[in-house]
Amino acid sequence: MATILQPPQAEIEQGRPSGNNGGSGGGFRNLTPKGGGLRLVIDSSGEPTRTGIWVGLAAIAMSFAALTSALYVREGSGYSDWTHISLPPILWFNTLALVLSSITLERARHRVAAFMRGQQSNRSVPMLWLNLTMLLGLVFVVGQYFAWLKLRSEGLYLPTNPNSSFFYVLTGVHVIHVLGGLGGLSRVMLKFRSATSPLRRSTIDATSYYWHFMGLLWIYLLFILWLKL
């Protein structure tokens, strides 16, 4: 006669997440290790978040590819209104600020990861790198504004000629995306300081991927602007 083996009740109970973990919070709060903090919880939502950011970056890349393709087509159309312009020198300083911000963000990401693993108990060092990244990002945005002022002082506005139009459109759309990255970075900083809404690893990873992509995209745009305008 066949015998049905029942799993030990103790193992079943041990595998269940506790429903009484200091309140009504569900999800990850119920999986918090006994005697540990929320920062030690594995982020199981990381894969969908990373997939989403890559889909978003692909869409951004295609939009800028369309804009640069339009620039090439317009430049090769043979119209006499294509007048080359000199790029404002501050663009090189802005590029340096954006590159440095990627380096500081990587430093911040590693420091935050060390804190979440419990290898570092002080939040001040990760916050220092995050604040420095934010500052360099703002320097880039302000520098782009000064680049537009430089063109305006030369009498070059958005409708002046196709060259100035493409310059304002490409740099302006890129700045809008950089501002989105600064918003994401602000969210990371708020969650890192919060005790009730902890920062997930997938959040800072997605923010880092986006920010590094903005840096690479700007280097690509700067090359196109230098080559064609």
N, C-alpha and C positions, 0 to 999 in steps of 0.2 A: 504494500500500500504506500502511495506517495506521501511524503511528508512535506508540508509547507513551512519553511523557516521564516520566522518573523525577525526583522532587524531589531537589534537592541534598542529599547526605548531611549536609553541615555544618549546614544549616538544621534538619534533623530532630534532630540531636544538640543544637543550641542550644536547641530548644524543649522538650527533655526536662528534667524536674527531676533534679538530681544525686542519685544514690543514696549518695554517699559524702560526706556533709556533717558530718563530725565525729561519727560515731556511728550508732546504729541508729534514731534517731528518724525517723519518716516524716511524712507530711502537710505541715503548714506549715513544719516545720523544713527540709525539703528544698527549699522555695521561697525560703529566705532569700537576699536579694540578696548578691552577692559583696562582701565588705568592709562589709556593713551588719549591723544588729542585728535581732532578732526583732520589735522594736517597729515596723519599717518594713513588715512583711508585711501585705498586704491581707486583711481578715477576710471570707472568702467565706461563712462560716456565719452572717453577720449577719441575713440575711433570715428564715430559719427561727426564729432567736431572737426577733426583733421580732414575728413572727407569733404565736409562742407567748405572749409577754407580753401582747399585746392580747387573745388568747383568755382568758387568765387574768384580766385586768382586767374583761372583760365578765362573767365568771362571778361575780366579787366584787361587781360593780355590781348584778347581778340578785339576789344574796342579800341585800344591804342594801335594795334596793327592796322585797323581800318583807317584811323586818322593819319598814320604815317603813309599808308598806301595812297590816300587822297593827296597828301603833300607831294609825293613822287609824281603822281599823274598830273597834278596842276603845274608842277615845275617843268615837266616835259611837254606841256601843251603848246609851247612856242609863243605864248602871248608876251608882249613887250612890257607888261606891267610887273613882271617878276624882277624886283630890284633887291639885290643882296643887302643885308643889314649886318652891322657889327654887334656881336653878342656882348651884353654888359659883362665886364670883368668880374663882378660880384658873383656870377654863376659858379665860378671855380671855387670860391670860398664856401658857397652854399653846398656844393658837392662834397667838399671836405667835411662839413658839419654833418651831412646825412650819412656819410660813410662811418664817421666816428660814432654816430648814434647807434648804428648796427653793432659796433664793437661793444659799446657800453650795455646795450640790451642783452647781448649774449652773456656778458659778465653778470648782469642782473639775473638772468634766467638760471644760470648755474648756482648763484647764491641762494635764490629762492628755492631751488630744488634741494639744496643742502639743508635749508631750514625745514622744509616739508619732510625730509627724511630724519629729522631730529639731530643732524650733525652740527647744527648751529642754532643757538637759542636766541640770538639777538637779531631783531628785525632791521636794525639801523643800517647795517652794511648793504643788504639787498635794496632797501629803500633809497640809499644814496645813489646806487647805480641806476635805479629806475628814475629818480629825479633828474639825474644827469642826462639820461636818454630823452626825457621830456623836454629839458632845456635845449638840447641840441636840435630836436625836432622843431621847436618854436623858432630857434635861430634860423633854420632853413626856411620856414614859412615867411618870416619877416624879411629875410634876404631876398626871397622871390618878389616880395612887394617892392623892395628897393630896385630890383631889376626892371620891374614895370615902370617905376618912376623915371628910371634912366632913359628908357625908350620914349616916354612921354616928353621928357625934356628935349629930345631930339626931334620932336614933332611926329613921332610914330605912334599911332593909335590903332585900335582894332581894325577899323575899316580903311586905314591909310593905303595899304597894298597887301597882296596875298602873303608876303613874307611875314609882316607884322601880325596879320590875322592868325596865321598858323602858330606863331610864337606865343601869342596870348592864349590861344585855345589849348595848345598842348601843355604849356606850363600851368595854366589855370586849372585844367581838369586834373592834372597831377597833384596840384596843391590841395584840391578838394579831397582826393583820396588820401593824401598825407594827413589832413585834418581828421579824416575817419580813423586813421591809425593812431593819432594822438588821443582820440576818444576811446579807442580800445585800450590804449595804455593807461588812461585814467581809470578805466574800469578795473584793470589788473591791480593798480595801486590801491584802490578803494577796497577791493576784496582781500588783498594781502593784509591790510590793516584791520579788517573787520573780524570780530570774534563770532558773529552770528551767521555770516554768509561767507564761508571760507573759500579761498582761491583754489580752483582745480588746476591740475597740471596741464590739461588740455587747453584751458583758457589762455595761459601764458604762452604755450607752444604755438597756438593759432595766431596770437598777436605777434609773436616773433616772426613767424613765417610771412605774415602780411607785411610787416615792417621791412624785413630784408628784401622782399619783392619790390617794395616801393623804392628802395635804394638802387637795386639793379635796373628797374624801369627808368629811373631818372638818368642813370649813366647812359642807357640806350638812347633816351630822348636827347640828351645833351650832345651825343655823337651825331645824331640825325640833324639837329639844329646847326651844329658847327659845319656839317658837311653840305647842307642844302640851303641854309639861309645866308 
